[in-house]
Amino acid sequence: DEIAKLYLIIANRGHPTAQVHLGKQYVHGNGVEEDYIQAYKWFSLSETSIGKHFIKVISEDMSDEQIKEAKSLVKNFKPVYE
């Protein structure tokens, strides 16, 4: 739980590595509730090759509507510095 909280803080600041790790937390439900929409969002925001790889993997288990929702979250993301 604590690791997921730390990843969330850092990922919200726009750090790509934290975004990939947070995406993996959401895929596996480690410290957060399993959520492929959130995972997709964080993988996409990371703009990394590994993030793109994970998007391909999880997209196979997502509906078109879920992907659309995730893309909307990406589009509306604003970094937060708390």
Backbone as JSON Lines, residues from 0, in Angstrom:
{"i":0,"aa":"D","n":[0.83,-1.2,0.0],"ca":[0.0,0.0,0.0],"c":[0.86,1.26,0.0]}
{"i":1,"aa":"E","n":[1.9,1.27,0.83],"ca":[2.77,2.45,0.92],"c":[3.53,2.68,-0.39]}
{"i":2,"aa":"I","n":[3.99,1.6,-1.0],"ca":[4.72,1.75,-2.26],"c":[3.8,2.32,-3.33]}
{"i":3,"aa":"A","n":[2.57,1.83,-3.4],"ca":[1.62,2.34,-4.38],"c":[1.35,3.83,-4.14]}
{"i":4,"aa":"K","n":[1.27,4.24,-2.89],"ca":[1.04,5.66,-2.56],"c":[2.21,6.51,-3.04]}
{"i":5,"aa":"L","n":[3.43,6.01,-2.81],"ca":[4.61,6.75,-3.26],"c":[4.67,6.83,-4.79]}
{"i":6,"aa":"Y","n":[4.39,5.71,-5.45],"ca":[4.36,5.73,-6.92],"c":[3.33,6.72,-7.42]}
{"i":7,"aa":"L","n":[2.17,6.78,-6.78],"ca":[1.11,7.69,-7.19],"c":[1.57,9.15,-7.1]}
{"i":8,"aa":"I","n":[2.21,9.5,-6.0],"ca":[2.71,10.87,-5.84],"c":[3.7,11.21,-6.94]}
{"i":9,"aa":"I","n":[4.66,10.32,-7.16],"ca":[5.72,10.58,-8.14],"c":[5.16,10.52,-9.57]}
{"i":10,"aa":"A","n":[4.27,9.56,-9.83],"ca":[3.66,9.43,-11.16],"c":[2.84,10.67,-11.5]}
{"i":11,"aa":"N","n":[2.14,11.21,-10.51],"ca":[1.34,12.42,-10.74],"c":[2.2,13.63,-11.05]}
{"i":12,"aa":"R","n":[3.48,13.55,-10.74],"ca":[4.42,14.63,-11.08],"c":[4.95,14.47,-12.49]}
{"i":13,"aa":"G","n":[4.63,13.34,-13.13],"ca":[5.03,13.11,-14.52],"c":[6.27,12.27,-14.69]}
{"i":14,"aa":"H","n":[6.69,11.55,-13.67],"ca":[7.9,10.73,-13.76],"c":[7.59,9.41,-14.48]}
{"i":15,"aa":"P","n":[8.2,9.18,-15.66],"ca":[7.87,8.01,-16.48],"c":[8.09,6.66,-15.79]}
{"i":16,"aa":"T","n":[9.18,6.5,-15.07],"ca":[9.44,5.22,-14.42],"c":[8.39,4.92,-13.36]}
{"i":17,"aa":"A","n":[8.04,5.92,-12.58],"ca":[7.0,5.74,-11.57],"c":[5.66,5.43,-12.23]}
{"i":18,"aa":"Q","n":[5.4,6.05,-13.38],"ca":[4.14,5.8,-14.09],"c":[4.06,4.35,-14.56]}
{"i":19,"aa":"V","n":[5.16,3.81,-15.06],"ca":[5.17,2.4,-15.48],"c":[4.95,1.5,-14.27]}
{"i":20,"aa":"H","n":[5.66,1.77,-13.19],"ca":[5.52,0.93,-11.99],"c":[4.12,1.02,-11.42]}
{"i":21,"aa":"L","n":[3.53,2.22,-11.42],"ca":[2.16,2.36,-10.92],"c":[1.19,1.6,-11.83]}
{"i":22,"aa":"G","n":[1.42,1.66,-13.14],"ca":[0.58,0.89,-14.06],"c":[0.62,-0.59,-13.73]}
{"i":23,"aa":"K","n":[1.82,-1.1,-13.43],"ca":[1.94,-2.52,-13.06],"c":[1.22,-2.81,-11.76]}
{"i":24,"aa":"Q","n":[1.24,-1.86,-10.82],"ca":[0.51,-2.04,-9.56],"c":[-0.98,-2.22,-9.86]}
{"i":25,"aa":"Y","n":[-1.5,-1.41,-10.78],"ca":[-2.93,-1.51,-11.14],"c":[-3.25,-2.8,-11.89]}
{"i":26,"aa":"V","n":[-2.34,-3.28,-12.7],"ca":[-2.58,-4.54,-13.41],"c":[-2.71,-5.7,-12.43]}
{"i":27,"aa":"H","n":[-1.85,-5.72,-11.43],"ca":[-1.8,-6.84,-10.5],"c":[-2.58,-6.62,-9.21]}
{"i":28,"aa":"G","n":[-3.1,-5.41,-9.0],"ca":[-3.82,-5.12,-7.76],"c":[-2.92,-5.09,-6.55]}
{"i":29,"aa":"N","n":[-1.68,-4.64,-6.73],"ca":[-0.73,-4.55,-5.62],"c":[-0.82,-3.18,-4.95]}
{"i":30,"aa":"G","n":[-1.44,-3.12,-3.78],"ca":[-1.57,-1.86,-3.05],"c":[-2.68,-0.97,-3.54]}
{"i":31,"aa":"V","n":[-3.28,-1.34,-4.65],"ca":[-4.43,-0.62,-5.23],"c":[-5.4,-1.67,-5.76]}
{"i":32,"aa":"E","n":[-6.61,-1.26,-6.02],"ca":[-7.57,-2.19,-6.62],"c":[-7.2,-2.42,-8.09]}
{"i":33,"aa":"E","n":[-7.27,-3.65,-8.55],"ca":[-6.97,-3.96,-9.95],"c":[-7.84,-3.11,-10.85]}
{"i":34,"aa":"D","n":[-7.21,-2.43,-11.81],"ca":[-7.95,-1.51,-12.67],"c":[-7.16,-1.31,-13.97]}
{"i":35,"aa":"Y","n":[-7.61,-1.97,-15.03],"ca":[-6.9,-1.88,-16.3],"c":[-7.02,-0.49,-16.93]}
{"i":36,"aa":"I","n":[-8.07,0.23,-16.65],"ca":[-8.22,1.58,-17.18],"c":[-7.12,2.48,-16.61]}
{"i":37,"aa":"Q","n":[-6.93,2.4,-15.3],"ca":[-5.87,3.19,-14.67],"c":[-4.49,2.71,-15.13]}
{"i":38,"aa":"A","n":[-4.33,1.41,-15.27],"ca":[-3.06,0.86,-15.73],"c":[-2.74,1.41,-17.13]}
{"i":39,"aa":"Y","n":[-3.71,1.35,-18.02],"ca":[-3.54,1.86,-19.38],"c":[-3.13,3.33,-19.33]}
{"i":40,"aa":"K","n":[-3.84,4.11,-18.51],"ca":[-3.54,5.54,-18.38],"c":[-2.08,5.76,-18.01]}
{"i":41,"aa":"W","n":[-1.62,5.09,-16.97],"ca":[-0.25,5.31,-16.5],"c":[0.79,4.81,-17.49]}
{"i":42,"aa":"F","n":[0.53,3.67,-18.11],"ca":[1.45,3.17,-19.14],"c":[1.54,4.16,-20.3]}
{"i":43,"aa":"S","n":[0.42,4.68,-20.72],"ca":[0.39,5.63,-21.83],"c":[1.1,6.93,-21.48]}
{"i":44,"aa":"L","n":[0.85,7.44,-20.29],"ca":[1.49,8.68,-19.86],"c":[3.0,8.55,-19.77]}
{"i":45,"aa":"S","n":[3.49,7.36,-19.5],"ca":[4.94,7.17,-19.36],"c":[5.68,7.43,-20.68]}
{"i":46,"aa":"E","n":[4.98,7.24,-21.8],"ca":[5.57,7.42,-23.13],"c":[6.88,6.66,-23.28]}
{"i":47,"aa":"T","n":[6.91,5.44,-22.74],"ca":[8.1,4.59,-22.83],"c":[7.79,3.36,-23.68]}
{"i":48,"aa":"S","n":[8.83,2.72,-24.16],"ca":[8.62,1.5,-24.96],"c":[8.02,0.4,-24.1]}
{"i":49,"aa":"I","n":[8.43,0.29,-22.84],"ca":[7.85,-0.74,-21.97],"c":[6.38,-0.42,-21.67]}
{"i":50,"aa":"G","n":[6.06,0.85,-21.52],"ca":[4.66,1.25,-21.33],"c":[3.81,0.87,-22.53]}
{"i":51,"aa":"K","n":[4.35,1.1,-23.73],"ca":[3.62,0.74,-24.96],"c":[3.44,-0.77,-25.05]}
{"i":52,"aa":"H","n":[4.46,-1.51,-24.62],"ca":[4.35,-2.97,-24.61],"c":[3.21,-3.42,-23.7]}
{"i":53,"aa":"F","n":[3.18,-2.86,-22.49],"ca":[2.13,-3.25,-21.54],"c":[0.74,-2.85,-22.03]}
{"i":54,"aa":"I","n":[0.64,-1.73,-22.74],"ca":[-0.65,-1.32,-23.3],"c":[-1.15,-2.4,-24.27]}
{"i":55,"aa":"K","n":[-0.26,-2.89,-25.12],"ca":[-0.64,-3.95,-26.07],"c":[-1.14,-5.19,-25.32]}
{"i":56,"aa":"V","n":[-0.44,-5.55,-24.25],"ca":[-0.79,-6.75,-23.49],"c":[-2.16,-6.6,-22.83]}
{"i":57,"aa":"I","n":[-2.38,-5.49,-22.11],"ca":[-3.65,-5.36,-21.37],"c":[-4.82,-5.0,-22.27]}
{"i":58,"aa":"S","n":[-4.55,-4.38,-23.43],"ca":[-5.63,-4.01,-24.34],"c":[-6.41,-5.23,-24.81]}
{"i":59,"aa":"E","n":[-5.75,-6.38,-24.85],"ca":[-6.42,-7.61,-25.28],"c":[-7.55,-8.0,-24.32]}
{"i":60,"aa":"D","n":[-7.44,-7.55,-23.06],"ca":[-8.45,-7.89,-22.05],"c":[-9.36,-6.71,-21.71]}
{"i":61,"aa":"M","n":[-9.31,-5.67,-22.53],"ca":[-10.14,-4.48,-22.29],"c":[-11.17,-4.31,-23.4]}
{"i":62,"aa":"S","n":[-12.31,-3.76,-23.04],"ca":[-13.33,-3.44,-24.04],"c":[-12.97,-2.13,-24.73]}
{"i":63,"aa":"D","n":[-13.59,-1.89,-25.88],"ca":[-13.36,-0.62,-26.59],"c":[-13.75,0.56,-25.71]}
{"i":64,"aa":"E","n":[-14.8,0.41,-24.95],"ca":[-15.26,1.48,-24.05],"c":[-14.23,1.76,-22.95]}
{"i":65,"aa":"Q","n":[-13.63,0.72,-22.4],"ca":[-12.6,0.9,-21.37],"c":[-11.38,1.63,-21.95]}
{"i":66,"aa":"I","n":[-10.99,1.25,-23.16],"ca":[-9.85,1.91,-23.8],"c":[-10.17,3.37,-24.07]}
{"i":67,"aa":"K","n":[-11.37,3.63,-24.52],"ca":[-11.8,5.01,-24.77],"c":[-11.75,5.83,-23.47]}
{"i":68,"aa":"E","n":[-12.22,5.26,-22.38],"ca":[-12.18,5.95,-21.08],"c":[-10.74,6.21,-20.65]}
{"i":69,"aa":"A","n":[-9.87,5.22,-20.82],"ca":[-8.46,5.39,-20.45],"c":[-7.81,6.5,-21.27]}
{"i":70,"aa":"K","n":[-8.08,6.53,-22.57],"ca":[-7.52,7.56,-23.44],"c":[-8.01,8.95,-23.04]}
{"i":71,"aa":"S","n":[-9.25,9.03,-22.58],"ca":[-9.79,10.3,-22.09],"c":[-9.04,10.76,-20.84]}
{"i":72,"aa":"L","n":[-8.74,9.81,-19.95],"ca":[-7.98,10.15,-18.74],"c":[-6.58,10.65,-19.1]}
{"i":73,"aa":"V","n":[-5.97,10.04,-20.1],"ca":[-4.64,10.46,-20.55],"c":[-4.72,11.89,-21.1]}
{"i":74,"aa":"K","n":[-5.71,12.12,-21.93],"ca":[-5.87,13.43,-22.56],"c":[-6.05,14.53,-21.53]}
{"i":75,"aa":"N","n":[-6.76,14.23,-20.45],"ca":[-7.09,15.25,-19.45],"c":[-6.12,15.3,-18.28]}
{"i":76,"aa":"F","n":[-5.04,14.51,-18.34],"ca":[-4.07,14.48,-17.25],"c":[-3.3,15.79,-17.14]}
{"i":77,"aa":"K","n":[-3.17,16.26,-15.91],"ca":[-2.34,17.42,-15.61],"c":[-1.43,17.04,-14.45]}
{"i":78,"aa":"P","n":[-0.12,17.25,-14.59],"ca":[0.78,16.92,-13.48],"c":[0.41,17.68,-12.2]}
{"i":79,"aa":"V","n":[0.61,17.04,-11.08],"ca":[0.29,17.62,-9.77],"c":[1.52,17.56,-8.9]}
{"i":80,"aa":"Y","n":[1.85,18.68,-8.31],"ca":[3.0,18.74,-7.4],"c":[2.5,19.09,-6.02]}
{"i":81,"aa":"E","n":[2.38,18.07,-5.17],"ca":[1.88,18.29,-3.82],"c":[2.99,18.2,-2.8]}
